[in-house]
Amino acid sequence: MQSMTGFGRAEHATDTLIARVEISSVNRKQADIVFNLPRELTALDAPFRKLILEKVSRGRVNVNLQLERAASAEQSFQINFTKALALESAFQQLSNSLGRTLEPTASDFLRASDIFSFEEGGLNPEEARAAIEPALTGALEKLIAMRKSEGSDLKDDLLARLEIIEQHATVIGQATGQVATRQRELLHQRLRDQDIELDLNDERLVKEIALFAERVDISEETTRLTSHISRFREYLSGNDAVGRSLDFLCQELNRELNTIGSKCNDAGIAQNVVNAKTELEKIREQVQNIE
């Protein structure tokens, strides 16, 4: 199980280029990959994106790339003769104005902008790929390692909270058989308080009692609650991306707890429902960060 939050950095050098890659990822329902590739390397977007998607199925992944020429790379030295002649002409004009000779020195030419420059050629996609891909792979490995580490911590937290919910579910399950009996006794007590005698031969009364017993029966909900908890544990023990599945199970657990709370009409069960939902809400927050 992996978290959707992580970071990785790596670099790789060839004879001509040095590539530095930083990858960071945050929560996102779908996989969203953002590159900052130079325009000349647009053709590399698809293969690099495929490389990342083989490892990441959810989350916003930002890839920051820095490329620089290696010291050994051949560079073309350029001289702007027009600007050099203009600088010399300016010194000649200044000499004429001052009435004394001023000669430009080598340092004057070096300090002037754009007279001397190194001209770098455009980026060749295949040459760039040879430098970028190993750096991208290394950064991606570190990102995945961090996501797995955080995923392991999340798993421990989720299991601890799930155990608390299971404890409340066990208490609710043990009290399930008593709910209908307790409600029947309360109904009898209210009728006695009103001096109303029960006629068990009255078909309407028998049907109403049967409907009431069905309304307060929470055995199906407790069975599904236990089943969802077991399924939750199975997902946590797997190696696949389970974020969406866990999110769905959280919704189902919440549904069953709400139904139990509305049907039971029992203070003890209601308190266990509230406590279980409190832990479930914390689980739902954590699940949002699971791939």
Secondary structure, 3 states (H helix, E strand, C coil): CCECCEEEEEEEECCCEEEEEEEEEECCCCEEEECCCCHHHHHHHHHHHHHHHCCCCCEEEEEEEEEEECCCCCCEEEECHHHHHHHHHHHHHHHHHHCCCCCCCHHHHHHCCCCEEEECCCCCHHHHHHHHHHHHHHHHHHHHHHHHHHHHHHHHHHHHHHHHHHHHHHHHHHHHHHHHHHHHHHHHHHHHHCCCCCCCCCHHHHHHHHHHHHHCCCHHHHHHHHHHHHHHHHHHHCCCCCHHHHHHHHHHHHHHHHHHHHHHCCHHHHHHHHHHHHHHHHHHHHHCCEC
